[in-house]
Every structure is written in C-alpha cells, then in structure tokens.
Amino acid sequence: MPSRERLLPMVKASGPLFFRGLALLVKANMALQYPEFWEAAGIFLWIAMDGAQSIILERLREAGFKNPTSKDAASYVYEAYGIEESDWEYFFEDDYQTRIRFIHPGNRFGAEARPCATADDILELNENLIDLYFFLLTGIPRDIQADS
C-alpha cells in the first residue's frame, strides 16, 4: 500500500469534491466510535457516497460519455474491480435506498417514525467507501491494495 508520504500530495491535488468526500469519511469514522452517533455517521457516509458517484460521473464525462448515469457509475466500479455485473443496477443502490428512507421522512418507500438500518449496513458502507476513495485516489482496486 502506498505510504502516507506518497498519498498526502495526491490528496492535496485531488480537488474539492474528493477532499470533501474524504473529510466526510473521517467524520463518519469519528461518529462511529459512539453508537449514539451512528445515524449521523450514516448521513456523513451517504454524502461521501454521493461525492464518490459525482467523481466517477465526472471521470466518465472526461472519457467521452455525454450523459453518464448511475448505472454507468456502477459499471465503472465493477470494471475497475474486476466484478461481473451483479444485482446492483445502480451505483450503491441498496445504500441509496437506505439513505432516502433516513433523510426524507416522507418518501416512496413510505413514512417511518424510525427507519430501519442495521449496524452492518453502515459499517459495510464505510468499508466500501474507504476502499473506493482509495481506488479513486490511487487507481488501485481493493483486491490488490494489500499487494501495493
């Protein structure tokens, strides 16, 4: 894995969108230290997820896609990680649906006084986003990060 000395200049040069997403990942991980703040951690992670999607859509536009979609963003991630298309039709589809249920009290899934999410929903999203932001920064997919 690249050392901190090599990563810091890459982060500094990454631009405001990447930097904001990374800052939200740090905030989420601070909030995850206390179960009372896990809902806030989820919100930080969902914003970071939207940031990652925006970064990918921007890269796709730079590569010549006129109007890339969420499905195109998911395909970008699958291709980079060597994953065949899976159940996800859209970028982080399950996490996006959970986000809608938490952030929008009246939503297409129905109003809930306390929307349901399990701890591993948030923990898995956190791990996936850490891996994804590392990939977006370095170009190294998660499966080979340990070998770099």
Secondary structure, 3 states (H helix, E strand, C coil): CCCHHHHHHHHHCCCHHHHHHHHHHHHHHHHCCCHHHHHHHHHHHHHHHHHHHHHHHHHHHHCCCCCCCHHHHHHHHHHHHCCCCCCCCCCCHHHHHHHHHHHCCCCCCCCCCCCCCCHHHHHHHHHHHHHHHHHHHHCCCHHHHCCC
